[in-house]
């Protein structure tokens, strides 16, 4: 599990350091003990402020496998009424 967290942290730093335009990415990791050992990664990117969520697990070869969570994205970005 520590390898997954380290890979995600390195990936966030590496991906924010690439690109032509200045871009800011905020990443928050959250872990819950569950049978699938899922780590939820919440992040937002600027200049467009939209929240995103991914569910990541560790594959059989110890590589992270991340899946976007579009339903959670819609919930996080819903207008406040």
C-alpha positions as CSV (number, residue, x, y, z in Angstrom):
1,X,0.0,0.0,0.0
2,X,2.9,2.4,0.7
3,X,4.2,1.7,-2.8
4,X,0.8,2.8,-4.2
5,X,0.8,6.0,-2.2
6,X,4.4,6.8,-3.2
7,X,3.6,6.1,-6.9
8,X,0.5,8.4,-6.7
9,X,2.5,11.2,-5.0
10,X,5.3,10.9,-7.6
11,X,2.9,10.8,-10.4
12,X,1.1,13.9,-9.2
13,X,4.4,15.8,-8.9
14,X,5.6,14.6,-12.3
15,X,2.4,15.3,-14.1
16,X,2.1,18.8,-12.6
17,X,5.7,19.6,-13.7
18,X,5.0,18.9,-17.4
19,X,3.0,20.9,-19.9
20,X,3.4,24.2,-21.7
21,X,0.9,26.3,-19.8
22,X,1.2,27.0,-16.1
23,X,-1.2,24.7,-14.4
24,X,-1.8,24.1,-10.7
25,X,-3.0,20.7,-9.5
26,X,-4.2,20.1,-5.9
27,X,-4.3,16.4,-4.9
28,X,-5.7,14.8,-1.7
29,X,-5.4,11.1,-0.9
30,X,-7.8,9.3,1.2
31,X,-7.6,5.6,2.3
32,X,-10.2,3.4,3.8
33,X,-9.7,-0.2,5.0
34,X,-12.0,-2.2,2.8
35,X,-11.7,-5.6,1.0
36,X,-10.5,-4.1,-2.2
37,X,-7.8,-1.8,-0.7
38,X,-9.2,1.1,-2.6
39,X,-7.5,4.5,-2.4
40,X,-9.6,7.5,-3.4
41,X,-7.8,10.4,-5.0
42,X,-9.5,13.7,-5.1
43,X,-7.9,16.5,-7.2
44,X,-8.7,19.8,-8.8
45,X,-6.9,21.6,-11.6
46,X,-6.7,25.3,-12.4
47,X,-7.4,27.5,-14.3
48,X,-10.7,25.7,-14.5
49,X,-11.7,24.8,-11.0
50,X,-13.5,21.5,-11.1
51,X,-13.2,18.7,-8.6
52,X,-12.4,15.2,-9.8
53,X,-12.3,11.8,-8.0
54,X,-10.6,8.6,-8.9
55,X,-10.7,5.2,-7.2
56,X,-7.3,3.4,-7.3
57,X,-6.3,-0.1,-6.4
58,X,-3.1,-2.1,-6.6
59,X,-2.9,-4.5,-9.5
60,X,-1.4,-8.0,-9.3
61,X,1.9,-6.8,-10.6
62,X,1.9,-4.0,-7.9
63,X,1.0,-1.2,-10.3
64,X,-1.8,1.3,-9.6
65,X,-5.0,0.9,-11.5
66,X,-7.2,4.0,-11.3
67,X,-10.7,4.5,-12.5
68,X,-12.5,7.9,-12.8
69,X,-15.6,8.3,-10.8
70,X,-17.9,10.5,-13.0
71,X,-20.9,10.3,-10.7
72,X,-18.8,11.6,-7.8
73,X,-17.4,14.3,-10.1
74,X,-21.0,15.5,-11.0
75,X,-21.9,15.5,-7.2
76,X,-18.8,17.5,-6.3
77,X,-19.3,20.0,-9.0
78,X,-23.1,20.5,-8.6
79,X,-24.2,24.1,-8.1
80,X,-25.1,25.0,-4.5
81,X,-28.7,25.9,-4.1
